[in-house]
Amino acid sequence: MTETKKPVIQRYLSDAHLNRAVQEMRPVIKLLNDSYGEFSLQLREDYFNIYYQGNSAAKVRFNAGGTYSAVIHYKFVEGILESLNKYSDIKQNIDSHNSSGYYTFRIKPNNLHGFFQRAHLQRLSGNIRKVHNGEEITMEQVIVTDNPPNQNFIIIDRQVADHEDFARIDLLGLKRDPDNKYHFVAIELKLGRNPELKEAAGAQVSGYVGHIREHIADYSKCYEINYSQKTQLGVFDEEEPGKLPDSIEINKDVSSVKGIVISSGYSRLAKVSINSLEDAITNNGWYIKAHRMQPEKLEHIVD
C-alpha cells in the first residue's frame, strides 16, 4: 500500500475539534476581538495559540475527555496563578526558577470564559510586556493592528513555519486578485538599523517565496481551510463587518506568490538600507519588494 505523504503545512483543526471550538470558544474569541488586535487567535496543527502582541500567551490543546489544556509560561501567570486555578482542574507544577518552565492547566468547557476572562488577559498582557518587549515584535503588532481583515487584504497568519522549513515567516498575507482569488504575500519585518535589512533580508524573503511556490498545493489547501475555519469561529475582526466571504480560493499559479521586506521608518538608516536592498533585489532578480514603513494600508503596496 502506498503511504500518503503528509502535507508540508497543516495549520487548521480537525472537524471534530472545530465543532467543539465553534460551540465552546465563541465568548473567548469575542473577548479577544474586543482587544482591537492586541490579542489574537491563530490555528495550528489541531490546536490553537492565543497571541498577545506577537507573543504566544497560551497554547491550547483539545483533550479526549472534552476538556482543554492551556500551556502558559510561568512568568506570564505571575500574580494570577491562584485565580487561574479556580477555573482549572489540574495544574502541573514546575520549578519557578526554571526559565523554560510552563504551567499546564486543564479547563472544562464551561470554565473557558472564566479562565480567559478580561482581568486575566489584562494581567497576562502586563506580564508579557515585562518579559518580551522587542522592537521588531512591536513593529509586527503595529502592522497587524493597522491592517484589520478586509475584502482586499488579510493577514492570515503570523510566525509561519512548516514541516520542511523551520524558518519563520513574520507575517503571511492574502491579497485579492482581480478575479477574486487571493495570492500569498510573505512579509518580513526589519528595523531600519538592522544590518540584516540589506541583501540578507532580501535573500531570506526570496527563500520564503520560493518555498511557498514549491509547495503551493499544500499551502493553498492549508490556508483555504484555515480561512474557512476562522470565519466559522468568528476570528476575523473585520474592518468592514459582514464583507468577508465565508470561503476563499487561493491562486495556485506559483508566479502569484509575492514577498515584501518592510523597514520601520523612524531611522534615517532605514532609507539607506532600503536603497541597498532594492539594488540587491534588482541584481538578484528576486520577486520581492522593499518598503519603508509608512502609515498606509498594506493592501496598497503589495501588488
N, C-alpha and C positions, 0 to 999 in steps of 0.2 A: 504494500500500500504506500502510495506517495504521501510523504508528510507535507502538510500545508505550511507554507512559510509564514512566520509571524510578521505582521506589518511592522515597518520601521517605527511608526509612531501611533499610539492609541491613547489619546487624551480625551476620554469620554467614559461614561458609566455603562454598565450592563443594563439591560431592560429592567430587570428586577430591582436593581438599586435606584435606577432613575424613577421608577414608580414610587418607591419609598420616599425618595427625596422630594418629589413633587407634592406628596401628601403631607410630609412632616417638616420640610425645611423652609417653606414659604415665609413664615413670620421672621425667621432669622435673615433670609435673603432680603426681605423688605427693609429690615433694620440696617443691613449692610449698604443697601442702595441709598438710604437716607443720609449716609455719610458724605455724599457728593464726591464719590470716587476715592476717598481716603481708605476705605475698606473695600475689598472685592473678593469674589469667589471665583476660583479657577478650577476647571475639571482636570483631573489627572487620570491615570490608568486604573479606573474603578475606585477612585477615592477623590476627595477634593481638598484643596488648600484654601484657607482664608488668609488673605494678604492684608497687611497694613502698610501703606506707602512703599510697596515693593518688597517688604519683608514678610516671610511666612509666619503669621501669628499662630496658626493651628493647622495641623494635618489631621484630617478627619476621615476615618475609615468606617465601613459598614460591617457590623458583626453578624454572625449567623443567627444569633438569638434575637435579632430585632433591635439591638442596641447599637450605639455608635461609640467609637474610640477616638478621643481627641488627644493628640500628642502636642504638648506645648513646652517650650524651653523653660527651665526653672527660673531664669532671670525675668521672664515675662510675667510670671504669676506672683511676683513679689507684692505683698500687701493684700492679695485677694484669694490666696490659696484656701483659706478657711471657708470663704464664701463660695468658691467654686465647688468645694467638696459637698456642699449642701445639695448640689444638683448632680452629683456623681456617685455611683455605687461603689466603684473600686478606684483607688488611687495607688499607682505603683510608685513607691518611694524611691528617691535617688539621693545620692550624696550631693548635698547642695554646694560642696566645694569642687565638684567635678564640672569643669567648664563646658563639657559636652552633654551634660545631663538633661533629661527630659522627664516631665510628668506625663503619665498616661491616665486619662480619665475615661471611665465607661459611663455613658449617658443614655438614659431611656428617652425614647422619642418625645414623651410629654414634658421632659426636662430640658429639651434643646433650647427653647426660647429663654428659659431662666438662666441656663449656663452661659449663653451668648447674649445676655441682656446688655442694655446700653451702658450701665455702670461698669460692668466687667470689661466691655470693649474699650471704654474710655481709659480704664486703668491699664489694660494691656497696651494700648497705644502709647501711653505715657512711659511705660517701662521699655517698650521697643525703642522709643526715641532716645532713651538714655544709653542704650546698647549699640544701636545701629543708626547712625546719622550721617552716612556717607553722602558726599555731594552728588555723585552720579545717580545714587538711588533717589535723592531728592529731585534731580533733573528728570528722571524717569517718571516720577509721580506727577510732576508738572505737565508732562506730555499727556499722560493718561487722563488727568483731571480736566485739562483744557480741550480734550478731544473725545467727548462722550459719543457713544454709538449713534450713527445716523445712517440714512439710506446710502450715502456715498462712500463712507469710510468707517471701518470698525477696527479697533484694536482688539483682536480676538484672543490673544494670549500674551503672557509675559514669561521670561526666563525659560525659553523653549529649548529642550534637548530631546534626543530620541535614543533608540537602542543602538544606533551605529555611530552617532556623533554626539559626544557628551559636552561639546562646546555649547554654551547657552546663548541663544539669540535674546537680546534685551527685550524687544517687543516684536510681535508679529501682527501685521495689519492686513486687512482685506479691503481693497479698493474696487468700487463698482466700475465695470466696463460699460461702454455704450450699449452693448447687447444685454445688459442686466446680469451678466455673470460677474464674478469677483475674481481678482487676481491677488496673489500674495505679495506683501511688501515686508522684507526683513529690515528691521530698524535697529541700528546700533547707536548708542549714545556715548559721547566722549566730551570731557571738559576741554575747553579751549587750550589750556596749558598742558594737557596730557600728551606726552611725546608719541603715544600710540596713534594720535589723530592723523598722522601723516600716512605714509604708504602702508604701514602695518594694519591700520584700521580698514583701509580700502581692501586689502587682501583678505582680512577677516570676513567682511561682509560679502565680498565676492565669493568666498568659500561657502557661506551660508546659502547664497543664491544658487550656486552650483549644486549643493547638496539637496536642496528642495527640488530643483529641476530633475535631478537624478531619480528622486523618489516621489515624483509629482502625483502618482496614482494614490499612494498611501497618505500623503499629506492632504490631498483633496478630500479623500474619503473621511479622514480623521476630522477635519475641520468643518465639513458639511454636517457631520453628526454632532460635533461639539457645538456648532452654532444652533442646530435644531434643539438640542437638549437645553441649552441656555435659554432659548425662548420659552420652552415649556416650564422651566424653573423660575422664570421672571428675573433672570440675572441682569439683563440689559437695562441700564438706567438711561433711557434714550434722551437724546437732545430734543427730538420731536416725537413724543409718545404716540404709539399706535401706527407709526410709519414703517417700521421694520417688517420685512416679510417673515413668515413662520419658518421658511426654509430657504436655502440659497444653493446655487450651483457655482462651483469654483472652476475657473478656466484652466483646463488641463494642457493647454499649449505651453510648453516649457519656456518659450520666449516671453510669456506674460509675467513671469516671476521677476520682481524688481528688488533692489536694495537701496538703502539710504543711510548715510552717516550724518547724524545731527550733532552739531557742536553748540555748546552754550555760548551766548553772545556777550557775556559780561566782560570778557577779557579781550584786549586788542590782539593777544596772541592767537585767538580763535580765527581771526581773519587771515593771518599769515598761514596758519595750519590748514585752513580750508583751501586756500590758494594752492598750497603744496599738494594737498590731497587731490584736487581737481586735475593738476598736472599728472599725477600718478594714474588717475583714472583714464586719462587720455592715452598715456604711454602704454598702459597695460591692456587697454580695450575692455575694461570692466563694464558690466551692465548695471552700474550703480550711480547714485547721485550723492553729492555732498551738500549740506545745508547748514547755514548758521542759524541757530535757534532764534526765532522771532515770534511775536505774539500773533500768529496766524494759524489757521487750521491746516493740519497735515494733508487733508484731502486735496488742498490746492497745490501741493508741492510734490506729490509722489507720482504724478503721471509720467 
